[in-house]
Each structure stands twice: as structure tokens, then as C-alpha cells.
Amino acid sequence: MPLKLLILALNSALYPTLLAAVVILLNQPRRVALLSTYLAGGLTISVGMGLGIVLALKSSGTLHNERSGLSWTTDLAVGGLALLLAVALATRADARLAERRKTGKTVDRDAEKREPISQRILARGSAPVVFLAALAINLPGASYLVALKDIAAAHHPTGEDIVLVLAFNAIMFLLAEIPLVGLIVDPAGTESKVRRVDAWSSRNGRRIATGLCLILGVFLIVRGISRA
């Protein structure tokens, strides 16, 4: 895999929502089956949409090569948004905005205590529901979309496109794949390690998100400028 795709794949892999889903599914009686179902659903939507997007971009004729206007402008646009988000997270502007929105509104304390709907759905322990939830949760994100654009711009043979999309997803879903293998090999040890990682992620979530956005933003802007 090219270095540029590896960087984007590793950035996509550090996805807090995926780790949160794994932790929820670890609490279910049929955790191996449910985590396998979630992974299958996530890969189905991610790989399926990825291949479709690559095919559509190649067929459109707008990406002749990596220096095409759509390619470098996309890098600059996504990179700029990533840097803005990094600044917002670092200065806690998002938290202040959320507080201002609450001002003057009736606060539903019970609603505040409830978990997000995606977590409540996963906690039901139903394989079909978990599969459908995985389809909804794992739609392509910014890093993945940029990577799909890069794959399309390179104009590889179709077989190589498929291999690259599959390899990207294999890296992107590591936070689910590693625990699944661990549950089969060492259930108790894996559960303990996943919970420690989740606790660390919860404590440092803002710093992690800020760092990821900063890395992505700088990488894309530098690359976009060099290709303009």
C-alpha cells in the first residue's frame, strides 16, 4: 500500500465510535457473534460504498491524474476543515457553543443521562439490529473519502483498486478486528485490555481528536499545495 494511503488508513482507524461499539458488544452474552456481525456490517457498507465511489470517480472523467483540479482542491478543502476542527477542539470552542445552545432552553435531565441512540441500539444484543446499526455507523468519513479519491486518480486496473480498498478497510477496522481475534484466543485478557484502552481514550479523547485533525489537515494542505 502506498504511504499516502497508509497515513489516511491509520488516521481513519483511530475512530472513537468504533471502540465504543466494541466495548458495548463486549458486555453482551454472545459477544463474539455480535462483534463478528458488527464487523461484517461495517465492512459491507464501507467496502461496498468505497468500490462504488472509486468506480464512479473513474467513470466521471474528472480525475485524469493526481494533479487534476478535483484532486488538489479536495485536499485543500478537507485539510482546511480538519485544521479548523483541530483549532475548535483545542480551544474548546465546540464545548462553549454547546453550552450557549443550552442557555434559555428547558434541559431534560433524564435525556442528558441517556446513552446515545447508537449505543442503546447496540446494547439490545440482536444480531440483525447490530448489523443494521453497523451499516449506519460506518459510512465513509473524510479520510476514507480522500483515500478513495486518490485510488481513483491513480487509474489502477480494477483488480488493484479492489485490493487497495480491501487493504484500507482492513487497517481502518483494526479496533474491531484485534479484539475479535483476542476474544477467541484470550477472552478475559482481551476484555480487560479493551476496557483500559477505552478508559484511556475517554480521558484523552479531545487531545486525540485534536492531534488527528491536525495531522490530517497539515498532510492534506501540504499535499494539495504541492499538486496545485
Secondary structure, DSSP 8 states (H G I E B T S, - for coil): --HHHHHHHHHHH--HHHHHHHHHHHTSTTHHHHHHHHHHHHHHHHHHHHHHHHHHHHHHT--SSTTSHHHHHHHHHHHHHHHHHHHHHHTTHHHHHHHHHHTTS---HHHHHS--HHHHHHTT--HHHHHHHHHHHT---HHHHHHHHHHHHHT--HHHHHHHHHHHHHHHTHHHHHHHHHHHH-HHHHHHHHHHHHHHHHHHHHHHHHHHHHHHHHHHHHHHHHH-
